[in-house]
Amino acid sequence: MTFKADEGWEEPILTMLWRWAVTVFVVAILIALSAFPFHIGDFGEIRPSFMIMAVYYWAVMCPPMLSPLAAFLSGAAFDLLTGLPFGLNAMTLVAVQWTTRAQRKFLLGQPFLVMWVGLGLVSVGAELLQWGAVSLFNWAVMPLESNLMSALLTTAIFPLAVLPLSIFNKPLADRNSPL
Amino acid sequence: MTPAVLILLAVTLMVVHRTDAVPVEKLRVMMADAAAPVMAAISQPFETLADSFSGIKTMRQLKAENIRLKAENERLQQWYDAALKYQAQNKSLQDLLNLKADPALSFVTTRVVSDPGGSFVKSVLLPVGSGDNVAKGNAVMSGRGLIGRVTEVGNRSSRVLLITDLNSRIPVIVQNTRTHAILAGKNTDTLRLERLPIDSSLTVGQRIVTSGDGGQLPPDIPIGTITEVGPGGIIVQPLADMNALTYVQVINALMDRALVTGEITPEAPQKHIKR
């Protein structure tokens, strides 16, 4: 028995269920990591976005791992948990995934450094998108500095996040994805 | 669903949230009720780990800290003696005037289980809710001063809007002049004093405390000190470190108002620690 997704790829039902379970597990950990009060030194409100790292990485290396709908739901759950405007991270994560998947073919053939720079550009873009949306939501110009610093921190620690993220997509990596 | 449709849906959700926040608040309360106990349980090891790292200090640092603490202890001892003297004097004056004192406040001490949320929103999640007598509007304090008030309450969780949030407005007074004002958050580490009387004269270093106007927050809870008076406005630095909130106290002032009006039996102040 196989499952045929909208995007055109097929897989056995059991594989699909396993993938969904892994995705839900990993996303729950990432949301918890993003929402925990770590109190890291004097960083204050500057926090890396683990969700952007995961969405970007999987959009390039293993698109079946997180569908656009899953990215949307993960973002919505994060918004509800943190008290942010409902839909803010849902919009951002779908936009990150959409943009990244459009560049997937180019990024796959490049050395890791190019992928790293790509993540930097995507995370700065995501922070600017959020800043614009929240400024409109509150009808007031929001401070931007700490968000740009957060984008830099996200970029800086991306190489450390690649290893744990790659563990989860290895069982799916052998399959030929037409994406 | 295509990404374009999902983005449109997300934008629609934000517009709906902006126009009518009640359904979103209900969803948030449900989500917080489900997540807060789990986050409280799994944040404990992370906290222990962070404590262990911050506890690693060199002998030189320990010596310097020891000297500083000894000096501080001596200074605080002098303040303690003064406080005892003023307490006795205050009591005798109250007896003389037959003054009815404010009732003692009851509170719940608990741990913060979520991050303040970056620079877009300043709120934290607590693993205590209506089951612990926490109610909407309750004041929340850290060890040093007011940090916010409860805005959403579930059965097992509550959300606190921090005083630094853009949407926070607290009625306050300048402690030594009793000048009334509104303390507004601006999504940064500092606050702005607004709606001051035209003839008010303020100086750097004056303390700001809650006024108790409106009856939501108890009066005289310390909040911060004025750090800047100028054309850019009057800036207040909160006493509490808003980026390192670990344990907080939810002050149940609403319950105490009921106590004053005789709706419940007066008893000793309730102290309840929830980890």
Interface residues (C-beta under 8 A of the other chain):
Chain A: A32 S34 A35 F36 P37 F38 H39 G44 E45 R47 P68 L69 A71 F72 G75 A76 A77 L80 L81 T82 G83 L84 P85 F86 G87 L88 A90 M91 V94 A95 Q97 W98 Q130 W131 A133 V134 F137 N138 A140 M142 P143 S146 N147 S150
Chain B: M1 T2 P3 A4 L6 I7 L9 A10 V11 T12 L13 M14 V16 H17 R18 V24 L27 R28 M31 A32 A35 V38 M39 I42 S43 F46 A50 V112 V113 S114 D115 P116 G117 G118 S119 F120 V121 S123 V124 L125 R159 L166 N167 N187 T188 D189 N243 A244 L245 T246
